[in-house]
Amino acid sequence: MTLEQGTLINGRYRILDILGQGGMGSVYRAMDENLGVEVAVKENLFTTDEYSRQFRLEAVILASLRHPNLTRVTDHFVMEDQGQYLVMDYIEGEDLRQRMERLGNIPEEDAILIGSAICDALSYLHTRKPPVLHRDIKPGNVKVTSDGRVYLVDFGLAKLVQGSQTTTTGARAMTPGYSPPEQYGTARTDPRSDIYSLGATLYAALTGVIPEDGLARVMDNLQLTPIRKSNPAVSRRLATAIEKAMEAYPDDRYQTADEFRRSLLNSSSKTQRYTDLDIHFSVAPPPAGELATEAAKPPSKPIDRVVDVVTSFTTRLRRRTRRVASGGIWLGSILLLISLWFLFANPSLLPSMLVSMLPPDVAKTYMPAAVGTATAEPIGLVPDQPTETPTATLEPTITPTISPTVTPMGGGTGQIAFASNRTGIAQIYIVNADGTGLRPLTNEQDGACQPDWAPDGSRLVYVSPCPGRQDQYPNSSLFVINADGSGRTPLPTTLGGDFEPAWSPDGNRIAFTSLRDGFMQIYLLNLENNQVTQLTDARAFGTGTYARQPAWNPFGTQLVYVLRRTGTTQIWLMTDSPITVPNRPNEQLIASGSVTNDFLPIWSPDGDVIVFNQTNLDASTPASLFRIRYEDRLTRQAVRVDIPAPIVDVAFSTDGFWFAFESKVTESTNHDIFISTVNGANRKQLTTDPATDFDPAWRPVLPPPAP
């Protein structure tokens, strides 16, 4: 459970804001009220007796560390039934990820000096008694302060190596692209694991590309893309040094951090003089003032990004005008700024051509009925967003606004189909997005549920028999019905049970889950010839596995789905072609760990974002909503959407501005259908019947009538 701003923990640390969030907990900026200084508080949600014992042991060791490139651990404590906490120095500055966003590829000399500074810190850690492994080196955990000092931060996942023991106790960081192969599963990690992660961090800094995942390189025989292929400007010697650090097998890497440090420094004539000197490496500090503030702040909230567009433009304009002495150009610039401010404060006056040139999530803010979007923040950071509509201020004051009511609500016709057992057995109903016009669509003797619309909104597919909401629907079949309830048509079926239908964007195919093979697999029905094709073979992953809950991307070229393996359900991607065991074109999308279940994925209408639900293994915690940008899929890290739980079975409106979902009001056990904007604003309860309402599906926009 995320700590709220202002919370006092351990009688000493007042939470100021959240710095980052991951699968094992959050990192907070807090005020130490005893000493009056700001600190970073790292949370670890693993609270079993063994984890707590190990945590206390390691915290004592970490608190003894003193090195100029390491943050100090100053305190540790356990909050029963909640989490374990490390308190560290708060280092103000920009992390390497932010530096990469600001500069693009990091200059070669800076990469060498940053890598050498971290090598110094690792050499110190690895030679402690007992040795300490960091195990989570990545761009977000390397910081540069205002004086150019380089720090390795975040010891929430550090481990001790005692004798020949493996470091399997506690939570392991597995950041795809940065983690070595041995850090997955139960294999032994050692100092060479940190060397790999540092090499991967420098690889990303020099190329702007996350390297191929270490485990995939071993399991699928993938080759690491050479650094110089992505950035030919990098010297061969530096590229060779980093690629050696990233060898898939530990014996092929540098065996110590000192070896890696010497190789880095020797790769350039400018840094060779440092190889035998005991110095503290530093690089150019973050820019002071406006840009530094911009680099250090958390990712923008949706509406704040509108102001970012104006601010970014005006910043560039001011830089250019400093070079020009002409008073006329200054005057023209001022007039242009005033015009821009006026237009962005009055979006209805903004030319459609200019709107079309903005990023999609920003442009949506200036369309009629503007609402927030579901654009994902950079991995590892979740802003502490309030639930109320945020505002942003420029000088002079300009406050973008969001209309509190929107007509028509998203989805064109503004209608939502859903299932309800309000008559004693589940049937399909339809309701307007303002809560009016409720009417039944089906009258199946054995019940109906799981509606999904055809892409033109004229028909929907559903499942029957369906007595009510349940996990599986044995002996069920798929049916198609017109939007007015007429034209009921059964689809080809067989013994077992077909359910969880997903109509393709081209209208010619339906993907669905079936028990016809004895356990859940995903199949594809071609509506033109009624041919059924099996798409998954979950048995390739061992016993107890299955595949289900397919969802199309808006182009009809890929499916996202749920795969159960290793005791948890995970989100995976695949093409719509048959999958064979020797050459599966599928890939895991999310790596949430071994203590959560991910389920019910769905693609946004523009194909940019995939959202899904997550809960713990026994479902004792309310389902929360998470999202990941498709272009960030190689990171396998998602961020939580700031909409209160429970929120389950989300459906997008066609315009992408709204969610329909199943939820309940506080202290109620009654599950109803709700809608809200994708940032959680304008939440509205559409149904209030005491029965369970579920499986919402937002009706697509109808095509215009023929002339």
Secondary structure, 3 states (H helix, E strand, C coil): CCCCCCCEECCCEEEEEEEEEECCEEEEEEEECCCCEEEEEEEECCCCHHHHHHHHHHHHHHHCCCCCCECCEEEEEEECCCEEEEEEECCCCEEHHHHHHHHCCCCHHHHHHHHHHHHHHHHHHHCCCCCEECCCCCHHHEEECCCCEEEECCCCCCEECCCCCCCCCCCCCCCCCCCCHHHCCCCCCCHHHHHHHHHHHHHHHHHCCCCCCHHHHHHCCCCCCCHHHHCCCCCHHHHHHHHHHCCCCHHHCCCCHHHHHHHHHHCCCCCHHHCCCCCCCECCCCCCCHHHHHHHCCCCCCCHHHHHHHHHHHHHHHHHHHCCCCHHHHHHHHHHHHHHHHHHHCHHHCCHHHHHHCCHHHHHHHCCCCCCCCCCCCCCCCCCCCCCCCCCCCCCCCCCCCCCCCCCCCCCCCEEEEEECCCCCCEEEEEECCCCCCEECCCCCCCCEEEEECCCCCEEEEEECCCCCCCCCCCCEEEEEECCCCCCEECCCCCCCEEEEEECCCCCEEEEEECCCCCCEEEEEECCCCEEEECCCHHHHCCCCEEEEEEECCCCCEEEEEEEECCEEEEEEEECCCCCCCCCCCEECCCCCCCEEEEEEEECCCCCEEEEEEEECCCCCCCEEEEEEHHHHHHCCCEECCCCCCCEEEEECCCCCEEEEEECCCCCCCCEEEEEECCCCCCEECCCCCCCEEEEEECCCCCCCCC
